[in-house]
Amino acid sequence: MGAGHTKQYHDSDDDDNDSAGEKVTLDMSLFTDNMPTIDKSEIFGILRDYGISITTHIFHIIVQDMEKACIALANKFEDVTLPIIAKETSAFTNWSESQRFPSLICYPRNKHDLVKILKHPGFMGNKIGLLGSTYSSENMFGHSETILINFLHFNAFGEDEEKRAIIVDKKNCIVSISAGCSILEKHGALGILKDPMLLPSSVIFTDGQYTGISATGSHGCSFTEGSVSDRIRKITFLDAEGKENVLDIDKDEKKLRAGAIGLGSYGIITELQFKMERETLVVTESHYWTLSQMKYHLHNRPSDWISFEHYWWPFGSVSLSDAFQCLKTGRLTNYDYEQDKVYCRIVRYYRDPYDKKYPYFEKYSKSYIYPDEPHNIFPELKGRKDYTYYFQEVLVWLRKYFFMEYEDKVDPRLKIIPERITPLGHVLILKLLKQLQFWSEFGKPKISTYFNAVHYLPMVSALPARLNNVELCFKASSKTADPSVERESYDNYFRALNELGVRIQDEAYYGRFPVNLCVESRICGSSPCPLAPCYSTQSKKFCFLDIISSIHTPSWKHFGNEFFQVIKSIDPNVKPSLGKQWVHIDGIYDHIREVCKEGLAELKELQQEYDKDGRFMTPAITKLFED
């Protein structure tokens, strides 16, 4: 930035101070070109007080005093300057790629500062993005000149920390939370909840504690039975003109749902209001998994208060196709499961005690799970003792963790826990889920046909921080001979899992193991949110396949591209999650335009209403809007 300018401002203190501390460059033209009425000597004086050496029109700022210098400048020139500190960004991570480009980094202290940034004539042509997370959407930082807003010093509700999160409706646990709120706060209003509150999925972090919010979730929100939901009820945001707008579920539900999936393309969200059940929330220490935290819950059934999740960590030596071969042979071949780490976890939710419509979940927790016999799910395996034994171990493991608070009341066999669950168990459990029986409030068995899921993976914090991630969504149903009738089917999903196993084996053979972190699968409900990958007005069940790898994975993009092309041939309607990585896939824009046609139209209308100049548009969303 500033490379094309001929102006030079020299300070008699020379460059000796440049060796102290970390250098950050400040383009003087930001002040001289956009604010010509300012006395430059006053700026020099203030900056010099905070360790700045003026050599040319580029300043070198000592990082340890950056914040104080920024505040001093803002206080001195309150009427004309902005709460910014400008620098040429060091390489900061954009998913798996490091980028360096000129930008302005702003530290707004309140909504007033945000409005000043948006309305300032010197910055009307710049894009707007939020800074702070290594795990933000891969398309968030991709402009040559961008204003990056950091909420580190954002004071949302004044000096009173306890007012940063407000319980609006205690009976229904409606929570209002603002940008800048500390996620790990336990005191004040947040203390009403049992556990620290987690914000919806696309939260952008600044330092792991404080947060700015760029979007409310790549998986959408809804309030209907059988849906994916962050349970968002109201969004307050500043549009491109600095005007505050409100999307309210009670006034315009359709617009709220379209806006909730906007991926930061229409404004800066300053406050959310959403419903939180009094439940055991999943708390992670990892930025990525908090960013990706999604609660899939299906209302009005006892079984809906359970979340099932499965994580498979192959660590470089797996042959998943061997595990899938077991579905035919009933035994493991050429597979050393000792090299794996696989985790399954049952998360149990508790209903709001104020909710009189549904009794406490503990009433159902004491009942047993009665699964169908394995040979009824896999008829070809009937009579195979090794398969049946393993299957029973998996059930014991599930039962143990489901009834972990009721050890003294359950069958003694539940104390047997296998050391690990292999990919064979992975397939078994996925097929078994819809066969589990729960006792209803009337004392009769009830079949649960699908489960929801919550992301939870604390071990990721101990691994390389930067990740590659592609997530695919499959509709878990297919047409029968009668086109008006749909039947439940996971065929495409399991074919995709099988294909993944084969390709991982092939890549490993050539030393290009592409998935060296985690493969996650889950079954969830649908969402009426237009750009959610599980958007549907008919099907109520979807399967997700989440492939995650560390930044050092060789040939990741090549693998992701090839794998998607194969999966698209299996299921032409497969959708990528727009909150993950997808822009590197050949033909992906045309594919998304086809499978998300209706949702893109709704989002485009919203963007035209609030951001005609496209200041909040990302390159990827802009390209999707092209005909």
PLY file of the C-alpha trace (Angstrom):
ply
format ascii 1.0
element vertex 627
property float x
property float y
property float z
element edge 626
property int vertex1
property int vertex2
end_header
0.00 0.00 0.00
1.28 3.45 -0.85
3.87 2.18 -3.32
2.65 4.54 -6.03
2.92 7.75 -3.97
5.72 10.30 -4.51
5.21 12.27 -1.28
7.81 11.73 1.40
7.79 12.86 5.01
11.09 12.68 6.86
11.71 12.76 10.55
15.03 13.81 12.01
15.07 10.81 14.32
16.21 8.55 11.42
15.51 4.81 11.35
17.31 3.67 14.50
14.08 2.82 16.28
13.11 0.37 13.56
15.15 -2.38 15.13
13.10 -2.39 18.33
10.01 -4.56 18.48
7.97 -5.94 15.62
7.52 -3.69 12.58
4.12 -2.82 11.27
3.81 -0.37 8.39
1.39 2.54 8.35
0.58 4.24 5.07
0.71 7.98 5.70
-1.38 8.63 2.60
-4.38 7.34 4.52
-4.16 10.53 6.56
-2.76 12.98 4.01
-4.89 12.03 1.01
-8.20 11.38 2.72
-7.93 14.00 5.47
-6.19 17.02 3.88
-7.26 19.44 6.61
-5.25 17.74 9.35
-2.03 19.34 10.59
0.45 16.59 9.78
2.93 17.77 12.39
0.39 17.00 15.11
0.02 13.47 13.79
3.80 13.08 13.74
4.04 14.30 17.31
1.48 11.85 18.62
2.90 8.92 16.71
6.45 9.75 17.79
5.34 9.60 21.41
4.43 5.98 20.87
7.62 4.73 19.27
7.00 5.56 15.63
9.92 6.37 13.38
8.94 8.44 10.34
11.18 7.63 7.38
9.03 8.17 4.29
5.29 8.17 3.84
5.47 4.69 5.37
5.73 4.60 9.17
7.24 1.83 11.25
5.21 1.29 14.40
6.43 -0.53 17.48
3.73 -3.10 18.15
3.85 -2.82 21.92
2.47 0.73 21.73
0.13 0.26 18.78
-3.06 0.27 20.82
-2.11 3.40 22.77
-1.09 5.21 19.61
-4.37 4.30 17.97
-6.38 5.58 20.93
-4.33 8.78 21.12
-4.92 9.52 17.45
-8.62 8.83 17.72
-8.95 11.07 20.78
-6.92 13.91 19.25
-8.77 14.00 15.94
-12.19 12.82 17.04
-13.98 14.89 14.42
-12.07 13.73 11.37
-10.16 10.53 12.06
-11.31 6.98 12.52
-10.62 4.39 15.22
-8.09 2.67 13.01
-4.54 1.58 12.91
-3.49 0.91 9.34
-0.91 -1.62 8.38
0.22 -3.88 5.62
-0.93 -7.19 6.99
1.56 -9.84 7.83
0.71 -13.18 6.28
-2.48 -14.25 7.99
-4.09 -17.56 7.38
-7.01 -17.97 5.06
-7.87 -21.61 5.67
-4.90 -23.41 4.17
-3.28 -20.46 2.43
-1.26 -17.56 3.78
-1.97 -14.19 2.23
-0.43 -10.74 2.39
-2.15 -7.66 1.04
-2.67 -4.01 1.97
-5.53 -3.33 4.32
-6.85 -1.10 7.05
-7.32 -2.71 10.41
-9.95 -0.98 12.53
-10.51 -1.36 16.25
-14.02 0.02 16.81
-14.89 0.74 20.41
-18.66 0.86 19.91
-21.39 1.08 17.28
-20.62 4.76 16.76
-17.12 3.86 15.59
-18.51 1.26 13.21
-20.85 3.82 11.66
-17.93 6.25 11.20
-15.97 3.61 9.34
-18.86 2.78 7.03
-19.78 6.40 6.30
-16.32 7.88 5.93
-15.87 9.14 2.35
-12.25 8.04 2.24
-13.21 4.39 2.58
-16.43 4.11 0.62
-14.74 2.07 -2.09
-13.22 -0.48 0.24
-14.52 -3.91 1.03
-15.48 -4.76 4.60
-14.38 -7.88 6.43
-13.87 -9.07 9.98
-10.47 -9.97 11.32
-9.46 -12.42 13.95
-9.96 -16.07 13.10
-7.67 -18.44 11.32
-10.74 -20.54 10.67
-13.09 -18.03 9.12
-14.75 -18.63 5.79
-12.10 -19.15 3.15
-13.50 -16.33 1.06
-13.63 -13.72 3.80
-10.19 -12.26 3.13
-9.62 -12.07 -0.57
-9.62 -8.43 -1.64
-6.75 -6.21 -2.68
-7.95 -3.36 -0.47
-10.04 -4.27 2.52
-11.12 -2.73 5.79
-10.69 -5.44 8.40
-12.69 -4.80 11.55
-11.38 -6.26 14.78
-13.77 -6.40 17.74
-11.04 -6.78 20.35
-11.83 -3.41 21.96
-15.51 -3.31 21.09
-17.57 -2.19 24.08
-21.08 -3.18 23.20
-23.17 -2.06 26.13
-20.96 0.40 28.00
-18.68 -0.40 30.89
-20.94 -2.94 32.55
-19.55 -6.32 31.50
-22.57 -8.16 32.82
-24.85 -6.46 30.31
-23.04 -7.80 27.29
-25.33 -10.81 27.20
-28.92 -10.30 28.27
-31.59 -12.87 28.96
-34.51 -11.25 27.15
-37.07 -13.92 27.95
-36.19 -16.04 30.96
-39.12 -18.40 30.56
-38.14 -19.43 27.03
-34.46 -18.65 27.51
-34.24 -16.09 24.71
-30.75 -14.59 24.77
-29.51 -11.34 23.26
-25.76 -11.21 22.69
-23.61 -8.54 21.10
-20.41 -8.42 19.13
-17.56 -8.05 21.56
-19.05 -10.33 24.17
-16.66 -12.72 25.88
-17.68 -16.25 24.99
-16.25 -17.77 28.14
-17.96 -15.33 30.51
-19.80 -17.14 33.26
-20.89 -14.26 35.45
-23.91 -12.03 35.10
-26.63 -13.01 32.69
-24.62 -15.89 31.26
-24.56 -17.49 34.68
-28.23 -18.32 34.29
-27.28 -21.03 31.81
-25.71 -24.25 33.02
-22.61 -23.98 30.87
-20.72 -21.25 29.02
-22.70 -20.11 26.03
-21.54 -20.74 22.51
-22.47 -18.40 19.71
-23.85 -19.67 16.39
-21.64 -21.24 13.81
-19.93 -18.50 11.83
-18.50 -16.54 14.71
-15.24 -14.78 13.92
-12.76 -14.75 16.81
-10.22 -12.09 17.64
-8.25 -13.76 20.40
-10.26 -16.77 21.50
-12.28 -14.82 24.03
-13.70 -11.77 22.33
-15.65 -12.02 19.16
-17.08 -10.15 16.25
-19.89 -11.75 14.28
-19.78 -11.85 10.50
-22.53 -14.34 9.77
-24.88 -16.50 11.70
-24.17 -19.85 10.20
-23.42 -21.66 7.00
-25.94 -24.29 8.00
-28.81 -21.94 8.48
-31.54 -21.54 11.00
-35.18 -22.48 11.30
-37.86 -22.99 13.86
-39.77 -25.95 12.52
-39.84 -29.59 13.48
-37.02 -31.66 12.08
-34.76 -28.78 11.17
-31.21 -27.62 11.59
-31.25 -24.55 13.76
-29.27 -22.00 15.66
-32.69 -20.89 16.82
-32.04 -17.31 15.79
-34.94 -14.94 16.30
-33.52 -11.52 15.55
-30.44 -10.10 13.78
-29.33 -6.49 14.19
-26.77 -5.30 11.66
-25.25 -2.22 10.04
-25.65 -2.06 6.27
-23.20 -0.52 3.82
-24.48 2.98 4.56
-24.04 2.60 8.30
-27.77 2.31 8.90
-28.91 -0.09 11.60
-31.35 -2.73 10.40
-33.24 -5.49 12.15
-34.40 -8.83 10.78
-37.04 -10.21 13.12
-38.58 -13.68 13.04
-41.91 -12.27 14.18
-42.04 -9.70 11.36
-40.48 -11.40 8.35
-39.41 -14.98 8.89
-38.43 -15.59 5.28
-36.12 -12.58 5.16
-34.51 -13.57 8.44
-33.77 -17.05 7.15
-32.32 -15.67 3.94
-30.21 -13.21 5.90
-29.00 -15.78 8.38
-27.26 -17.65 5.60
-25.79 -14.52 4.03
-22.23 -15.46 4.97
-21.41 -11.85 5.78
-22.55 -10.53 2.41
-24.94 -7.82 3.53
-23.60 -6.08 6.64
-21.89 -6.24 10.01
-23.96 -8.09 12.56
-23.76 -6.32 15.91
-26.32 -8.26 17.90
-28.15 -11.58 17.78
-31.16 -12.77 19.65
-31.64 -16.52 19.76
-33.24 -19.24 21.81
-31.10 -21.44 24.02
-32.48 -24.45 25.82
-31.36 -25.11 29.37
-29.19 -27.97 28.32
-25.73 -29.37 28.63
-23.88 -27.36 26.00
-20.75 -28.66 24.33
-17.78 -26.45 25.19
-14.60 -26.56 23.12
-11.23 -24.93 23.58
-10.51 -25.01 19.87
-11.36 -22.01 17.72
-12.30 -24.13 14.74
-14.79 -26.34 16.48
-16.42 -23.45 18.24
-16.65 -21.70 14.91
-18.24 -24.78 13.41
-20.50 -25.54 16.38
-23.89 -26.56 15.04
-26.74 -28.01 16.98
-28.97 -30.30 15.01
-32.09 -30.86 17.02
-35.40 -32.44 16.13
-38.31 -31.26 18.21
-41.13 -32.95 20.08
-39.68 -36.45 20.56
-37.81 -37.90 23.54
-35.16 -39.25 21.19
-34.54 -35.78 19.82
-32.80 -34.85 23.02
-29.88 -37.05 22.09
-27.08 -36.14 19.73
-24.86 -38.76 18.15
-21.49 -37.96 16.65
-18.64 -40.02 15.35
-15.04 -39.02 14.58
-12.50 -41.19 12.87
-8.82 -40.32 13.10
-6.91 -42.57 10.70
-3.43 -41.03 11.25
-2.02 -42.19 7.97
-2.24 -45.96 7.96
-5.87 -46.80 7.42
-7.39 -48.88 4.70
-11.03 -47.96 5.04
-12.00 -50.06 2.04
-10.99 -53.12 4.06
-13.42 -52.07 6.73
-16.18 -51.70 4.18
-15.32 -55.11 2.82
-16.36 -56.41 6.23
-19.92 -55.55 5.37
-19.76 -58.46 2.94
-17.35 -60.84 4.65
-18.11 -60.13 8.29
-14.44 -59.98 9.27
-11.61 -57.48 9.21
-8.88 -58.07 6.64
-5.52 -56.30 6.29
-6.54 -53.60 8.70
-4.57 -52.59 11.76
-7.12 -50.68 13.80
-4.50 -50.07 16.52
-3.29 -47.21 14.34
-6.64 -45.48 14.56
-8.28 -43.28 17.09
-12.02 -43.16 16.79
-14.44 -41.43 19.08
-18.17 -41.75 19.41
-20.05 -39.56 21.83
-23.60 -39.31 23.02
-24.71 -35.83 24.04
-27.90 -35.62 26.06
-30.01 -32.50 26.21
-32.27 -31.33 28.97
-35.54 -29.56 28.38
-36.21 -26.13 29.78
-37.89 -26.64 33.17
-40.31 -23.89 32.21
-41.43 -25.91 29.22
-44.49 -27.72 30.58
-45.30 -29.36 27.27
-42.43 -31.83 27.57
-41.37 -33.54 30.82
-37.76 -33.76 31.93
-35.48 -35.88 29.84
-34.28 -37.81 32.90
-37.58 -39.66 32.77
-36.43 -41.28 29.54
-32.77 -41.62 30.46
-33.54 -44.52 32.78
-35.07 -46.65 30.05
-32.95 -49.07 28.07
-31.96 -49.03 24.42
-33.25 -52.12 22.66
-31.58 -52.34 19.25
-32.64 -54.63 16.48
-30.58 -57.77 15.98
-27.58 -57.15 13.69
-28.55 -59.84 11.20
-31.86 -58.05 10.65
-29.98 -54.93 9.58
-27.36 -56.89 7.61
-29.08 -60.16 6.59
-25.98 -61.41 4.76
-24.09 -61.50 8.06
-26.47 -63.77 9.91
-24.60 -66.44 11.85
-21.16 -64.85 11.70
-19.95 -64.90 15.28
-17.04 -62.49 14.87
-19.31 -59.84 13.39
-22.02 -60.34 15.99
-19.53 -60.14 18.84
-18.07 -56.90 17.57
-21.52 -55.48 17.01
-22.45 -56.25 20.60
-19.31 -54.50 21.85
-20.34 -51.38 19.98
-23.76 -51.48 21.57
-22.25 -51.94 25.00
-20.08 -48.90 24.41
-23.04 -46.79 23.33
-25.16 -47.93 26.22
-22.41 -47.21 28.70
-22.00 -43.65 27.56
-25.69 -43.06 27.24
-26.34 -44.17 30.81
-23.14 -42.90 32.35
-25.08 -41.24 35.19
-27.10 -44.36 35.94
-24.44 -47.06 36.31
-26.06 -48.64 39.32
-29.36 -49.05 37.49
-28.22 -50.73 34.28
-27.16 -54.18 33.20
-23.66 -55.16 34.49
-22.61 -55.97 30.93
-22.66 -52.27 30.19
-19.41 -51.93 32.11
-17.55 -53.60 29.23
-16.05 -50.87 27.07
-13.88 -51.61 24.03
-10.68 -49.60 23.70
-11.65 -48.10 20.40
-14.27 -48.21 17.68
-12.95 -49.00 14.21
-14.40 -47.81 10.90
-16.39 -51.03 10.87
-18.09 -49.82 14.01
-18.56 -46.49 12.28
-20.67 -48.07 9.55
-22.52 -50.26 12.00
-23.46 -47.38 14.22
-24.64 -45.19 11.37
-26.88 -47.96 10.11
-28.00 -48.78 13.61
-29.02 -45.28 14.65
-32.47 -45.33 13.18
-33.14 -48.72 14.78
-32.73 -47.62 18.40
-35.84 -47.80 20.55
-36.80 -45.46 23.35
-39.61 -45.72 25.82
-42.20 -43.06 25.22
-44.04 -41.31 28.01
-46.76 -43.93 27.62
-44.35 -46.77 28.34
-44.29 -48.19 24.81
-41.22 -48.62 22.60
-40.70 -45.87 20.09
-38.43 -46.01 17.05
-36.14 -43.05 16.46
-35.64 -42.62 12.73
-32.90 -40.01 12.79
-30.56 -38.19 15.11
-29.10 -34.76 15.39
-25.46 -33.92 16.00
-23.23 -31.44 17.79
-19.64 -30.77 16.83
-17.20 -31.61 19.58
-13.52 -32.34 19.15
-11.26 -31.00 21.91
-8.24 -32.93 20.67
-8.01 -30.72 17.61
-6.49 -27.98 19.77
-3.37 -30.10 20.24
-2.88 -30.57 16.49
-1.69 -28.16 13.79
-3.98 -25.18 14.04
-4.71 -24.55 10.40
-6.99 -26.95 8.63
-8.31 -28.00 5.26
-11.96 -28.88 5.27
-14.54 -29.92 2.71
-18.04 -30.88 3.79
-20.65 -32.57 1.62
-24.34 -32.98 2.30
-26.52 -35.83 1.02
-30.27 -36.01 0.99
-31.13 -39.19 2.90
-34.07 -40.23 0.79
-34.83 -41.40 -2.71
-37.83 -41.77 -4.97
-39.72 -45.05 -5.08
-41.58 -46.46 -8.06
-44.33 -44.06 -7.12
-42.81 -40.60 -7.79
-45.06 -39.03 -5.17
-43.64 -41.24 -2.41
-40.19 -41.02 -0.91
-38.56 -43.71 1.16
-35.65 -43.40 3.51
-32.39 -44.41 1.92
-28.76 -43.84 2.85
-27.44 -45.61 -0.22
-25.70 -42.62 -1.80
-24.17 -41.65 1.50
-22.66 -45.07 2.10
-21.46 -45.27 -1.48
-19.69 -41.95 -0.89
-18.13 -43.27 2.32
-16.98 -46.37 0.48
-15.50 -44.26 -2.32
-13.70 -42.13 0.24
-12.16 -45.24 1.80
-10.95 -46.55 -1.53
-9.41 -43.22 -2.51
-7.72 -42.76 0.84
-6.15 -46.19 0.41
-4.96 -45.31 -3.09
-3.51 -41.98 -1.98
-1.76 -43.61 0.97
-0.21 -46.17 -1.38
1.47 -43.34 -3.29
2.47 -41.51 -0.12
-0.08 -38.75 -0.59
-2.33 -39.43 2.36
-4.92 -36.66 2.04
-6.94 -36.99 5.24
-4.49 -37.01 8.10
-6.74 -35.48 10.71
-10.36 -36.53 10.87
-13.36 -37.85 8.98
-16.67 -37.00 10.57
-20.11 -38.21 9.65
-23.50 -37.37 11.02
-27.19 -37.62 10.36
-29.35 -34.57 10.91
-32.58 -32.85 9.96
-33.33 -30.35 7.22
-33.30 -26.57 7.14
-35.55 -24.08 5.35
-32.63 -21.63 5.22
-32.05 -21.03 1.49
-28.29 -21.61 1.16
-27.96 -24.25 3.84
-26.61 -27.48 2.32
-29.49 -29.34 3.96
-32.11 -26.94 2.63
-35.32 -28.77 1.78
-39.04 -28.24 1.89
-39.74 -31.98 1.67
-36.99 -34.28 2.93
-36.45 -34.25 6.69
-33.19 -36.20 6.83
-29.71 -35.43 5.61
-26.27 -36.98 5.98
-23.06 -35.00 6.19
-19.57 -36.14 5.33
-16.91 -33.82 6.72
-13.33 -34.42 5.57
-10.77 -32.49 7.57
-7.01 -32.38 7.17
-4.06 -30.39 8.47
-2.54 -27.58 6.47
0.52 -29.68 5.63
-1.46 -32.26 3.70
0.03 -32.66 0.22
-2.25 -32.50 -2.81
-5.29 -31.59 -0.71
-7.00 -29.50 -3.39
-6.37 -32.16 -6.01
-7.87 -34.81 -3.77
-10.89 -32.69 -2.84
-11.58 -31.83 -6.46
-11.36 -35.42 -7.72
-13.39 -36.77 -4.83
-16.18 -34.26 -5.40
-16.41 -35.13 -9.11
-16.84 -38.80 -8.24
-19.43 -38.06 -5.56
-21.36 -35.83 -7.95
-21.63 -38.78 -10.32
-23.07 -40.82 -7.43
-25.45 -38.10 -6.27
-25.97 -35.17 -8.68
-27.70 -33.18 -5.93
-24.87 -33.35 -3.38
-24.18 -29.93 -1.87
-21.00 -28.49 -0.38
-21.19 -26.44 2.77
-20.53 -22.84 1.74
-18.88 -22.21 5.10
-16.10 -24.68 4.27
-13.67 -25.01 1.35
-15.13 -25.42 -2.10
-13.89 -22.73 -4.50
-11.03 -24.95 -5.72
-13.44 -27.56 -7.10
-13.83 -27.60 -10.88
-17.29 -26.55 -12.04
-18.46 -25.86 -8.50
-20.00 -22.47 -9.25
-22.30 -23.86 -11.92
-23.16 -26.79 -9.66
-24.11 -24.53 -6.72
-26.12 -22.24 -9.00
-28.11 -25.28 -10.06
-28.70 -26.94 -6.69
-29.12 -23.66 -4.75
-30.99 -21.67 -7.39
-33.84 -20.56 -5.14
-31.62 -19.70 -2.20
-29.26 -17.60 -4.32
-32.20 -15.61 -5.66
-33.37 -14.80 -2.13
-29.89 -13.83 -0.99
-29.40 -11.62 -4.04
-32.58 -9.70 -3.22
-31.36 -9.17 0.32
-27.95 -7.99 -0.84
-29.52 -5.50 -3.26
-31.60 -4.08 -0.43
-28.77 -3.55 2.06
-25.54 -3.53 0.07
-26.06 -2.25 -3.47
-22.37 -1.43 -3.86
-21.26 -4.87 -2.76
-19.02 -3.65 0.07
-19.71 -6.79 2.08
-19.66 -9.18 -0.83
-17.01 -11.87 -0.91
-15.46 -12.84 -4.26
-17.12 -16.25 -4.15
-20.64 -14.96 -3.45
-20.18 -12.29 -6.12
-19.27 -14.96 -8.64
-22.24 -17.10 -7.62
-24.52 -14.16 -8.39
-23.26 -14.00 -11.96
-25.62 -15.40 -14.56
0 1
1 2
2 3
3 4
4 5
5 6
6 7
7 8
8 9
9 10
10 11
11 12
12 13
13 14
14 15
15 16
16 17
17 18
18 19
19 20
20 21
21 22
22 23
23 24
24 25
25 26
26 27
27 28
28 29
29 30
30 31
31 32
32 33
33 34
34 35
35 36
36 37
37 38
38 39
39 40
40 41
41 42
42 43
43 44
44 45
45 46
46 47
47 48
48 49
49 50
50 51
51 52
52 53
53 54
54 55
55 56
56 57
57 58
58 59
59 60
60 61
61 62
62 63
63 64
64 65
65 66
66 67
67 68
68 69
69 70
70 71
71 72
72 73
73 74
74 75
75 76
76 77
77 78
78 79
79 80
80 81
81 82
82 83
83 84
84 85
85 86
86 87
87 88
88 89
89 90
90 91
91 92
92 93
93 94
94 95
95 96
96 97
97 98
98 99
99 100
100 101
101 102
102 103
103 104
104 105
105 106
106 107
107 108
108 109
109 110
110 111
111 112
112 113
113 114
114 115
115 116
116 117
117 118
118 119
119 120
120 121
121 122
122 123
123 124
124 125
125 126
126 127
127 128
128 129
129 130
130 131
131 132
132 133
133 134
134 135
135 136
136 137
137 138
138 139
139 140
140 141
141 142
142 143
143 144
144 145
145 146
146 147
147 148
148 149
149 150
150 151
151 152
152 153
153 154
154 155
155 156
156 157
157 158
158 159
159 160
160 161
161 162
162 163
163 164
164 165
165 166
166 167
167 168
168 169
169 170
170 171
171 172
172 173
173 174
174 175
175 176
176 177
177 178
178 179
179 180
180 181
181 182
182 183
183 184
184 185
185 186
186 187
187 188
188 189
189 190
190 191
191 192
192 193
193 194
194 195
195 196
196 197
197 198
198 199
199 200
200 201
201 202
202 203
203 204
204 205
205 206
206 207
207 208
208 209
209 210
210 211
211 212
212 213
213 214
214 215
215 216
216 217
217 218
218 219
219 220
220 221
221 222
222 223
223 224
224 225
225 226
226 227
227 228
228 229
229 230
230 231
231 232
232 233
233 234
234 235
235 236
236 237
237 238
238 239
239 240
240 241
241 242
242 243
243 244
244 245
245 246
246 247
247 248
248 249
249 250
250 251
251 252
252 253
253 254
254 255
255 256
256 257
257 258
258 259
259 260
260 261
261 262
262 263
263 264
264 265
265 266
266 267
267 268
268 269
269 270
270 271
271 272
272 273
273 274
274 275
275 276
276 277
277 278
278 279
279 280
280 281
281 282
282 283
283 284
284 285
285 286
286 287
287 288
288 289
289 290
290 291
291 292
292 293
293 294
294 295
295 296
296 297
297 298
298 299
299 300
300 301
301 302
302 303
303 304
304 305
305 306
306 307
307 308
308 309
309 310
310 311
311 312
312 313
313 314
314 315
315 316
316 317
317 318
318 319
319 320
320 321
321 322
322 323
323 324
324 325
325 326
326 327
327 328
328 329
329 330
330 331
331 332
332 333
333 334
334 335
335 336
336 337
337 338
338 339
339 340
340 341
341 342
342 343
343 344
344 345
345 346
346 347
347 348
348 349
349 350
350 351
351 352
352 353
353 354
354 355
355 356
356 357
357 358
358 359
359 360
360 361
361 362
362 363
363 364
364 365
365 366
366 367
367 368
368 369
369 370
370 371
371 372
372 373
373 374
374 375
375 376
376 377
377 378
378 379
379 380
380 381
381 382
382 383
383 384
384 385
385 386
386 387
387 388
388 389
389 390
390 391
391 392
392 393
393 394
394 395
395 396
396 397
397 398
398 399
399 400
400 401
401 402
402 403
403 404
404 405
405 406
406 407
407 408
408 409
409 410
410 411
411 412
412 413
413 414
414 415
415 416
416 417
417 418
418 419
419 420
420 421
421 422
422 423
423 424
424 425
425 426
426 427
427 428
428 429
429 430
430 431
431 432
432 433
433 434
434 435
435 436
436 437
437 438
438 439
439 440
440 441
441 442
442 443
443 444
444 445
445 446
446 447
447 448
448 449
449 450
450 451
451 452
452 453
453 454
454 455
455 456
456 457
457 458
458 459
459 460
460 461
461 462
462 463
463 464
464 465
465 466
466 467
467 468
468 469
469 470
470 471
471 472
472 473
473 474
474 475
475 476
476 477
477 478
478 479
479 480
480 481
481 482
482 483
483 484
484 485
485 486
486 487
487 488
488 489
489 490
490 491
491 492
492 493
493 494
494 495
495 496
496 497
497 498
498 499
499 500
500 501
501 502
502 503
503 504
504 505
505 506
506 507
507 508
508 509
509 510
510 511
511 512
512 513
513 514
514 515
515 516
516 517
517 518
518 519
519 520
520 521
521 522
522 523
523 524
524 525
525 526
526 527
527 528
528 529
529 530
530 531
531 532
532 533
533 534
534 535
535 536
536 537
537 538
538 539
539 540
540 541
541 542
542 543
543 544
544 545
545 546
546 547
547 548
548 549
549 550
550 551
551 552
552 553
553 554
554 555
555 556
556 557
557 558
558 559
559 560
560 561
561 562
562 563
563 564
564 565
565 566
566 567
567 568
568 569
569 570
570 571
571 572
572 573
573 574
574 575
575 576
576 577
577 578
578 579
579 580
580 581
581 582
582 583
583 584
584 585
585 586
586 587
587 588
588 589
589 590
590 591
591 592
592 593
593 594
594 595
595 596
596 597
597 598
598 599
599 600
600 601
601 602
602 603
603 604
604 605
605 606
606 607
607 608
608 609
609 610
610 611
611 612
612 613
613 614
614 615
615 616
616 617
617 618
618 619
619 620
620 621
621 622
622 623
623 624
624 625
625 626
